[in-house]
Amino acid sequence: MPRPSESRDRTLLVTGAAVAAAGTPVRAESLAVRGDRIVHVGTVEDARAALGGRVDKELALDGGLVHPGFVDAHCHPVMYGQALAWVDLRPERVPDIDTLVKVLREAARDLPAGVPVRGFGYEHRRLAEGRHPDCHDLDRVADDREVYVMNASGHGGVVNSHTLRTCRITAGTPSPEGGSIGHFENGEPDGQLWDAACDLLTGPAGVKIGNHGPNFHLSEPDEIMADHLLRAQEVFLAAGVTTIGDAQVSRREMETYLRAHADGSLRMRVSAYLTSALLDTALELGAVRGFGDDLFRIQGVKFYADGTLGGWTAYFPEGYAADCCHHGQLYHSVEEYAEIVRRAHAAGLQTATHAQSPYAIGMVLDAIEAAQADRPRADMRHRVEHSGLPTDEQIGRMGALGVVPVMQPQHHLRTGDGTLTAIGEMGHRYNPAGHCADAGVPVVFSSDAPVAPPAPLEAVAAAATRRTVLGTVLGGTSLRLPVAAGLHAHTAAAASALHREHAVGALAPGMLADFTVLDADPLSVPVEELTSVRVRETWVGGARAWAAAGR
């Protein structure tokens, strides 16, 4: 992508396709760009005039729709790139534990001796056995090197016996605060490591985040981390995504982004949310706002209240419907969480808290309300990440407090049936986007990649139909979000959640020229065909960042 200094005066005229102009469903004819900014959206004649008759490049399209670049407000690109380099263990490829072992063994044969064998994406409730693999299953892959399979939730997974020994995990090793170590009935560790227990995997010199979240920050050499980011960017851009919010940045991610920014390989816009384990560091450095530029910036801090629905670690004090003795977990006590939110808010840092259960969401809203009472600040837009199961009363509180729920419809698409099994009928409310919209609460969509791939139109369709991959329809029609509102949730509303609504998420004069070219208008196709709409090319700052083969 050209640097601003290289393209400040260059002009671009986009013609030959409808243009999704901001603020209206009526399509325009043309888009005019000078440098990295849009100067006009309208007729071809008026767009040419806005460029003073000077057109350095004309992008003459053959139909389709010029649409704002999608904004993915909550994802993990570096982790996603890393997961793409691991063995693919998604349910579509791995239906049972024997197959999981087989594909890992095949991968191990191609790796040098001692190199870890890692896989991503298994969903235990969709394995034929209906359980997690255990360390003995993974010992069949290798007993002389690390074998680690990460659950699709990203909140942990399973290791082999070699890794348990290397990490000195025994029957007597206590589960850390905010995490859990799994055990067989005889008390021996079974290989499962969840949430804060994943600190044990990063080694003595690795990233440690304690009870501030699941630790997926497995470091590798700089050149490999750079490859992970390049790989991830290619997929995001191919999906039409031009701006992302990285929802958990440690030194691993920070170093990777800064190197990419310096060498010109950062091709999409990144708003970083530092892990709350770094809150003291951010406050000491004064890195609280305005740190960065249009390409990379620190936006806020990522917190965790409870765990994940996919891994059954979201917190339900009354127990799970499938196991009344199982409650999930909180990462912090109510008091500790409220205090760290208060400190971030007082410094002017936007907070983004992972919270799934009604209890955890209430804990977040209570802390924000108290922080605002202690130090009133306008327009903070504190966020509740995932916000899977808010009650209607809590949705009303979000509106009153100016809190933004950031949801992932692809979660209920892929794991809605498992959620129903875990928590019963309450699972039909999973991701109640329609109720939020009815209450006037802005709905924001994202992928949470690698938990789901960056696929904005899949997310929009999932919110509009609420149909899972197994065919179950979750809840009533009031929970659904129409396609037009879903597109807004993945563009302008998502940009607002990142405090970037004046620069990205819409096509209007003065906005950054970030757009994607779709082969059809999403508003003109049946919702069942929405995922068949393809991205032809993606532009960032008035420069082509990605194009489909043959274009």
JOVENBEL-V264906 format. One record per residue. RES is the residue in three letters. SS is DSSP state (helix for helix, strand for strand, loop for the rest). PHI is phi in whole degrees, -180 to 180 (NA if undefined). Layout:
BEGIN
res=RES ss=SS phi=PHI
res=RES ss=SS phi=PHI
END
This chain:
BEGIN
res=MET ss=loop phi=NA
res=PRO ss=loop phi=-61
res=ARG ss=loop phi=-70
res=PRO ss=helix phi=-53
res=SER ss=helix phi=-65
res=GLU ss=helix phi=-83
res=SER ss=helix phi=-126
res=ARG ss=loop phi=-58
res=ASP ss=loop phi=-108
res=ARG ss=loop phi=-70
res=THR ss=strand phi=-116
res=LEU ss=strand phi=-138
res=LEU ss=strand phi=-120
res=VAL ss=strand phi=-104
res=THR ss=strand phi=-136
res=GLY ss=loop phi=87
res=ALA ss=loop phi=-145
res=ALA ss=strand phi=-66
res=VAL ss=strand phi=-122
res=ALA ss=loop phi=-81
res=ALA ss=loop phi=-70
res=ALA ss=loop phi=-65
res=GLY ss=loop phi=81
res=THR ss=loop phi=-155
res=PRO ss=loop phi=-78
res=VAL ss=loop phi=-73
res=ARG ss=loop phi=-89
res=ALA ss=strand phi=-91
res=GLU ss=loop phi=-95
res=SER ss=strand phi=-155
res=LEU ss=strand phi=-132
res=ALA ss=strand phi=-114
res=VAL ss=strand phi=-130
res=ARG ss=strand phi=-123
res=GLY ss=loop phi=65
res=ASP ss=loop phi=-106
res=ARG ss=strand phi=-121
res=ILE ss=strand phi=-79
res=VAL ss=strand phi=-112
res=HIS ss=strand phi=-162
res=VAL ss=strand phi=-131
res=GLY ss=strand phi=173
res=THR ss=loop phi=-74
res=VAL ss=helix phi=-61
res=GLU ss=helix phi=-62
res=ASP ss=helix phi=-69
res=ALA ss=helix phi=-66
res=ARG ss=helix phi=-62
res=ALA ss=helix phi=-63
res=ALA ss=helix phi=-64
res=LEU ss=loop phi=-92
res=GLY ss=loop phi=67
res=GLY ss=loop phi=79
res=ARG ss=loop phi=-100
res=VAL ss=loop phi=-122
res=ASP ss=loop phi=-75
res=LYS ss=strand phi=-145
res=GLU ss=strand phi=-115
res=LEU ss=strand phi=-94
res=ALA ss=strand phi=-94
res=LEU ss=loop phi=-88
res=ASP ss=loop phi=-115
res=GLY ss=loop phi=91
res=GLY ss=loop phi=89
res=LEU ss=strand phi=-137
res=VAL ss=strand phi=-88
res=HIS ss=strand phi=-120
res=PRO ss=strand phi=-54
res=GLY ss=loop phi=-56
res=PHE ss=strand phi=-70
res=VAL ss=strand phi=-115
res=ASP ss=strand phi=-105
res=ALA ss=strand phi=-76
res=HIS ss=strand phi=-148
res=CYS ss=strand phi=-159
res=HIS ss=loop phi=-137
res=PRO ss=helix phi=-60
res=VAL ss=helix phi=-67
res=MET ss=helix phi=-62
res=TYR ss=helix phi=-64
res=GLY ss=helix phi=-60
res=GLN ss=helix phi=-66
res=ALA ss=helix phi=-63
res=LEU ss=helix phi=-65
res=ALA ss=helix phi=-85
res=TRP ss=loop phi=-88
res=VAL ss=strand phi=-71
res=ASP ss=strand phi=-78
res=LEU ss=loop phi=-117
res=ARG ss=loop phi=-63
res=PRO ss=loop phi=-55
res=GLU ss=loop phi=-63
res=ARG ss=loop phi=-108
res=VAL ss=loop phi=-125
res=PRO ss=loop phi=-86
res=ASP ss=loop phi=-153
res=ILE ss=helix phi=-71
res=ASP ss=helix phi=-61
res=THR ss=helix phi=-67
res=LEU ss=helix phi=-57
res=VAL ss=helix phi=-63
res=LYS ss=helix phi=-61
res=VAL ss=helix phi=-70
res=LEU ss=helix phi=-69
res=ARG ss=helix phi=-65
res=GLU ss=helix phi=-63
res=ALA ss=helix phi=-67
res=ALA ss=helix phi=-62
res=ARG ss=helix phi=-64
res=ASP ss=loop phi=-94
res=LEU ss=loop phi=-101
res=PRO ss=loop phi=-61
res=ALA ss=loop phi=-55
res=GLY ss=loop phi=87
res=VAL ss=loop phi=-73
res=PRO ss=loop phi=-59
res=VAL ss=strand phi=-106
res=ARG ss=strand phi=-128
res=GLY ss=strand phi=-135
res=PHE ss=strand phi=-136
res=GLY ss=strand phi=108
res=TYR ss=strand phi=-69
res=GLU ss=loop phi=-124
res=HIS ss=helix phi=-61
res=ARG ss=helix phi=-76
res=ARG ss=helix phi=-106
res=LEU ss=loop phi=-80
res=ALA ss=loop phi=-58
res=GLU ss=loop phi=-78
res=GLY ss=loop phi=67
res=ARG ss=loop phi=-144
res=HIS ss=loop phi=-72
res=PRO ss=loop phi=-63
res=ASP ss=loop phi=-123
res=CYS ss=helix phi=-61
res=HIS ss=helix phi=-70
res=ASP ss=helix phi=-58
res=LEU ss=helix phi=-75
res=ASP ss=helix phi=-63
res=ARG ss=loop phi=-70
res=VAL ss=loop phi=-81
res=ALA ss=loop phi=-165
res=ASP ss=loop phi=-120
res=ASP ss=loop phi=-123
res=ARG ss=loop phi=-156
res=GLU ss=loop phi=-66
res=VAL ss=strand phi=-125
res=TYR ss=strand phi=-139
res=VAL ss=strand phi=-115
res=MET ss=strand phi=-93
res=ASN ss=strand phi=-63
res=ALA ss=loop phi=-59
res=SER ss=loop phi=-71
res=GLY ss=loop phi=79
res=HIS ss=loop phi=-94
res=GLY ss=strand phi=147
res=GLY ss=strand phi=174
res=VAL ss=strand phi=-134
res=VAL ss=strand phi=-122
res=ASN ss=loop phi=-85
res=SER ss=helix phi=-66
res=HIS ss=helix phi=-56
res=THR ss=helix phi=-70
res=LEU ss=helix phi=-59
res=ARG ss=helix phi=-67
res=THR ss=helix phi=-60
res=CYS ss=loop phi=-86
res=ARG ss=loop phi=58
res=ILE ss=loop phi=-98
res=THR ss=loop phi=-126
res=ALA ss=loop phi=-61
res=GLY ss=loop phi=-92
res=THR ss=loop phi=-74
res=PRO ss=loop phi=-75
res=SER ss=loop phi=-69
res=PRO ss=loop phi=-74
res=GLU ss=loop phi=-60
res=GLY ss=loop phi=82
res=GLY ss=strand phi=-154
res=SER ss=strand phi=-148
res=ILE ss=strand phi=-111
res=GLY ss=strand phi=-79
res=HIS ss=strand phi=-139
res=PHE ss=loop phi=-74
res=GLU ss=loop phi=-62
res=ASN ss=loop phi=-82
res=GLY ss=loop phi=95
res=GLU ss=loop phi=-74
res=PRO ss=strand phi=-65
res=ASP ss=strand phi=-98
res=GLY ss=strand phi=102
res=GLN ss=strand phi=-76
res=LEU ss=strand phi=-132
res=TRP ss=strand phi=-126
res=ASP ss=strand phi=53
res=ALA ss=helix phi=-62
res=ALA ss=helix phi=-67
res=CYS ss=helix phi=-69
res=ASP ss=helix phi=-55
res=LEU ss=helix phi=-67
res=LEU ss=helix phi=-91
res=THR ss=loop phi=-89
res=GLY ss=loop phi=81
res=PRO ss=loop phi=-56
res=ALA ss=loop phi=-100
res=GLY ss=loop phi=-82
res=VAL ss=loop phi=-65
res=LYS ss=loop phi=-123
res=ILE ss=loop phi=-128
res=GLY ss=helix phi=56
res=ASN ss=helix phi=-91
res=HIS ss=helix phi=-99
res=GLY ss=loop phi=150
res=PRO ss=loop phi=-68
res=ASN ss=loop phi=-98
res=PHE ss=loop phi=-108
res=HIS ss=loop phi=-93
res=LEU ss=loop phi=-82
res=SER ss=loop phi=-83
res=GLU ss=loop phi=-139
res=PRO ss=loop phi=-56
res=ASP ss=helix phi=-53
res=GLU ss=helix phi=-68
res=ILE ss=helix phi=-75
res=MET ss=helix phi=-62
res=ALA ss=helix phi=-62
res=ASP ss=helix phi=-64
res=HIS ss=helix phi=-60
res=LEU ss=helix phi=-67
res=LEU ss=helix phi=-60
res=ARG ss=helix phi=-63
res=ALA ss=helix phi=-65
res=GLN ss=helix phi=-59
res=GLU ss=helix phi=-59
res=VAL ss=helix phi=-73
res=PHE ss=helix phi=-60
res=LEU ss=helix phi=-65
res=ALA ss=helix phi=-65
res=ALA ss=loop phi=-91
res=GLY ss=loop phi=86
res=VAL ss=strand phi=-87
res=THR ss=strand phi=-117
res=THR ss=strand phi=-135
res=ILE ss=strand phi=-133
res=GLY ss=strand phi=-110
res=ASP ss=strand phi=-80
res=ALA ss=strand phi=-92
res=GLN ss=strand phi=-174
res=VAL ss=strand phi=-109
res=SER ss=loop phi=-108
res=ARG ss=helix phi=-63
res=ARG ss=helix phi=-59
res=GLU ss=helix phi=-69
res=MET ss=helix phi=-59
res=GLU ss=helix phi=-62
res=THR ss=helix phi=-66
res=TYR ss=helix phi=-65
res=LEU ss=helix phi=-66
res=ARG ss=helix phi=-65
res=ALA ss=helix phi=-66
res=HIS ss=helix phi=-63
res=ALA ss=helix phi=-70
res=ASP ss=helix phi=-96
res=GLY ss=loop phi=84
res=SER ss=loop phi=-93
res=LEU ss=loop phi=-82
res=ARG ss=loop phi=-109
res=MET ss=loop phi=-132
res=ARG ss=strand phi=-89
res=VAL ss=strand phi=-126
res=SER ss=strand phi=-109
res=ALA ss=strand phi=-98
res=TYR ss=strand phi=-113
res=LEU ss=strand phi=-67
res=THR ss=strand phi=-57
res=SER ss=helix phi=-65
res=ALA ss=helix phi=-62
res=LEU ss=helix phi=-101
res=LEU ss=helix phi=-58
res=ASP ss=helix phi=-59
res=THR ss=helix phi=-62
res=ALA ss=helix phi=-62
res=LEU ss=helix phi=-68
res=GLU ss=helix phi=-66
res=LEU ss=helix phi=-83
res=GLY ss=loop phi=73
res=ALA ss=loop phi=-86
res=VAL ss=loop phi=-107
res=ARG ss=loop phi=-166
res=GLY ss=loop phi=72
res=PHE ss=strand phi=-97
res=GLY ss=strand phi=126
res=ASP ss=loop phi=-139
res=ASP ss=loop phi=-66
res=LEU ss=loop phi=-93
res=PHE ss=strand phi=-140
res=ARG ss=strand phi=-150
res=ILE ss=strand phi=-88
res=GLN ss=strand phi=-107
res=GLY ss=strand phi=-173
res=VAL ss=strand phi=-129
res=LYS ss=strand phi=-98
res=PHE ss=strand phi=-118
res=TYR ss=strand phi=-127
res=ALA ss=loop phi=-97
res=ASP ss=strand phi=-122
res=GLY ss=loop phi=-95
res=THR ss=loop phi=-113
res=LEU ss=loop phi=-67
res=GLY ss=loop phi=-62
res=GLY ss=loop phi=-100
res=TRP ss=loop phi=60
res=THR ss=loop phi=-113
res=ALA ss=loop phi=-62
res=TYR ss=loop phi=-96
res=PHE ss=loop phi=-126
res=PRO ss=loop phi=-59
res=GLU ss=loop phi=-85
res=GLY ss=loop phi=94
res=TYR ss=strand phi=-84
res=ALA ss=loop phi=-60
res=ALA ss=loop phi=-79
res=ASP ss=strand phi=-163
res=CYS ss=loop phi=-67
res=CYS ss=loop phi=-90
res=HIS ss=loop phi=-103
res=HIS ss=loop phi=-118
res=GLY ss=loop phi=78
res=GLN ss=loop phi=-154
res=LEU ss=strand phi=-107
res=TYR ss=loop phi=-82
res=HIS ss=loop phi=-135
res=SER ss=loop phi=-67
res=VAL ss=helix phi=-57
res=GLU ss=helix phi=-69
res=GLU ss=helix phi=-64
res=TYR ss=helix phi=-62
res=ALA ss=helix phi=-60
res=GLU ss=helix phi=-71
res=ILE ss=helix phi=-72
res=VAL ss=helix phi=-66
res=ARG ss=helix phi=-59
res=ARG ss=helix phi=-67
res=ALA ss=helix phi=-65
res=HIS ss=helix phi=-61
res=ALA ss=helix phi=-61
res=ALA ss=loop phi=-83
res=GLY ss=loop phi=90
res=LEU ss=loop phi=-90
res=GLN ss=strand phi=-66
res=THR ss=strand phi=-106
res=ALA ss=strand phi=-135
res=THR ss=strand phi=-113
res=HIS ss=strand phi=-68
res=ALA ss=strand phi=-153
res=GLN ss=loop phi=-112
res=SER ss=loop phi=-82
res=PRO ss=helix phi=-57
res=TYR ss=helix phi=-62
res=ALA ss=helix phi=-66
res=ILE ss=helix phi=-64
res=GLY ss=helix phi=-62
res=MET ss=helix phi=-61
res=VAL ss=helix phi=-66
res=LEU ss=helix phi=-64
res=ASP ss=helix phi=-62
res=ALA ss=helix phi=-67
res=ILE ss=helix phi=-67
res=GLU ss=helix phi=-61
res=ALA ss=helix phi=-67
res=ALA ss=helix phi=-65
res=GLN ss=helix phi=-68
res=ALA ss=helix phi=-67
res=ASP ss=helix phi=-73
res=ARG ss=loop phi=-146
res=PRO ss=loop phi=-60
res=ARG ss=loop phi=-139
res=ALA ss=loop phi=-84
res=ASP ss=loop phi=56
res=MET ss=loop phi=-76
res=ARG ss=loop phi=56
res=HIS ss=loop phi=-58
res=ARG ss=strand phi=-117
res=VAL ss=strand phi=-111
res=GLU ss=strand phi=-78
res=HIS ss=strand phi=76
res=SER ss=loop phi=47
res=GLY ss=loop phi=-66
res=LEU ss=loop phi=-133
res=PRO ss=loop phi=-70
res=THR ss=loop phi=-76
res=ASP ss=helix phi=-63
res=GLU ss=helix phi=-63
res=GLN ss=helix phi=-69
res=ILE ss=helix phi=-61
res=GLY ss=helix phi=-62
res=ARG ss=helix phi=-65
res=MET ss=helix phi=-58
res=GLY ss=helix phi=-61
res=ALA ss=helix phi=-67
res=LEU ss=helix phi=-92
res=GLY ss=loop phi=71
res=VAL ss=loop phi=-90
res=VAL ss=strand phi=-110
res=PRO ss=strand phi=-83
res=VAL ss=strand phi=-113
res=MET ss=strand phi=-105
res=GLN ss=loop phi=-133
res=PRO ss=helix phi=-58
res=GLN ss=helix phi=-66
res=HIS ss=helix phi=-67
res=HIS ss=helix phi=-70
res=LEU ss=helix phi=-60
res=ARG ss=helix phi=-89
res=THR ss=helix phi=-123
res=GLY ss=helix phi=-61
res=ASP ss=helix phi=-67
res=GLY ss=helix phi=-65
res=THR ss=helix phi=-66
res=LEU ss=helix phi=-61
res=THR ss=helix phi=-62
res=ALA ss=helix phi=-71
res=ILE ss=helix phi=-121
res=GLY ss=helix phi=79
res=GLU ss=helix phi=-59
res=MET ss=helix phi=-56
res=GLY ss=helix phi=-62
res=HIS ss=helix phi=-68
res=ARG ss=helix phi=-88
res=TYR ss=loop phi=-48
res=ASN ss=loop phi=57
res=PRO ss=loop phi=-79
res=ALA ss=helix phi=-60
res=GLY ss=helix phi=-62
res=HIS ss=helix phi=-67
res=CYS ss=helix phi=-62
res=ALA ss=helix phi=-61
res=ASP ss=helix phi=-63
res=ALA ss=loop phi=-88
res=GLY ss=loop phi=78
res=VAL ss=loop phi=-93
res=PRO ss=loop phi=-62
res=VAL ss=strand phi=-98
res=VAL ss=strand phi=-123
res=PHE ss=strand phi=-110
res=SER ss=loop phi=-162
res=SER ss=loop phi=-103
res=ASP ss=loop phi=62
res=ALA ss=loop phi=-50
res=PRO ss=loop phi=-92
res=VAL ss=loop phi=-60
res=ALA ss=loop phi=-138
res=PRO ss=loop phi=-73
res=PRO ss=loop phi=-65
res=ALA ss=loop phi=-153
res=PRO ss=helix phi=-55
res=LEU ss=helix phi=-71
res=GLU ss=helix phi=-65
res=ALA ss=helix phi=-64
res=VAL ss=helix phi=-62
res=ALA ss=helix phi=-65
res=ALA ss=helix phi=-63
res=ALA ss=helix phi=-71
res=ALA ss=helix phi=-78
res=THR ss=helix phi=-107
res=ARG ss=loop phi=56
res=ARG ss=strand phi=-100
res=THR ss=loop phi=-83
res=VAL ss=loop phi=-64
res=LEU ss=loop phi=-94
res=GLY ss=loop phi=96
res=THR ss=loop phi=-75
res=VAL ss=strand phi=-98
res=LEU ss=loop phi=-88
res=GLY ss=loop phi=67
res=GLY ss=loop phi=-91
res=THR ss=helix phi=-66
res=SER ss=helix phi=-66
res=LEU ss=helix phi=-86
res=ARG ss=loop phi=-81
res=LEU ss=loop phi=-124
res=PRO ss=loop phi=-60
res=VAL ss=helix phi=-58
res=ALA ss=helix phi=-59
res=ALA ss=helix phi=-69
res=GLY ss=helix phi=-66
res=LEU ss=helix phi=-63
res=HIS ss=helix phi=-63
res=ALA ss=helix phi=-65
res=HIS ss=loop phi=-102
res=THR ss=loop phi=-132
res=ALA ss=helix phi=-63
res=ALA ss=helix phi=-66
res=ALA ss=helix phi=-65
res=ALA ss=helix phi=-62
res=SER ss=helix phi=-64
res=ALA ss=helix phi=-62
res=LEU ss=loop phi=-94
res=HIS ss=loop phi=59
res=ARG ss=loop phi=-125
res=GLU ss=loop phi=-67
res=HIS ss=loop phi=-87
res=ALA ss=loop phi=-128
res=VAL ss=loop phi=-136
res=GLY ss=loop phi=97
res=ALA ss=loop phi=-156
res=LEU ss=loop phi=-106
res=ALA ss=loop phi=-157
res=PRO ss=loop phi=-54
res=GLY ss=loop phi=94
res=MET ss=loop phi=-81
res=LEU ss=strand phi=-64
res=ALA ss=loop phi=-83
res=ASP ss=loop phi=-108
res=PHE ss=strand phi=-149
res=THR ss=strand phi=-126
res=VAL ss=strand phi=-106
res=LEU ss=strand phi=-98
res=ASP ss=loop phi=-84
res=ALA ss=loop phi=-156
res=ASP ss=loop phi=-83
res=PRO ss=helix phi=-57
res=LEU ss=helix phi=-80
res=SER ss=helix phi=-109
res=VAL ss=loop phi=-114
res=PRO ss=loop phi=-59
res=VAL ss=helix phi=-60
res=GLU ss=helix phi=-67
res=GLU ss=helix phi=-105
res=LEU ss=helix phi=-61
res=THR ss=helix phi=-73
res=SER ss=helix phi=-87
res=VAL ss=loop phi=-69
res=ARG ss=loop phi=-108
res=VAL ss=strand phi=-88
res=ARG ss=strand phi=-89
res=GLU ss=strand phi=-159
res=THR ss=strand phi=-135
res=TRP ss=strand phi=-119
res=VAL ss=strand phi=-129
res=GLY ss=loop phi=62
res=GLY ss=loop phi=77
res=ALA ss=strand phi=-128
res=ARG ss=strand phi=-68
res=ALA ss=strand phi=-104
res=TRP ss=strand phi=-159
res=ALA ss=strand phi=-145
res=ALA ss=loop phi=-63
res=ALA ss=loop phi=-56
res=GLY ss=loop phi=91
res=ARG ss=loop phi=-102
END
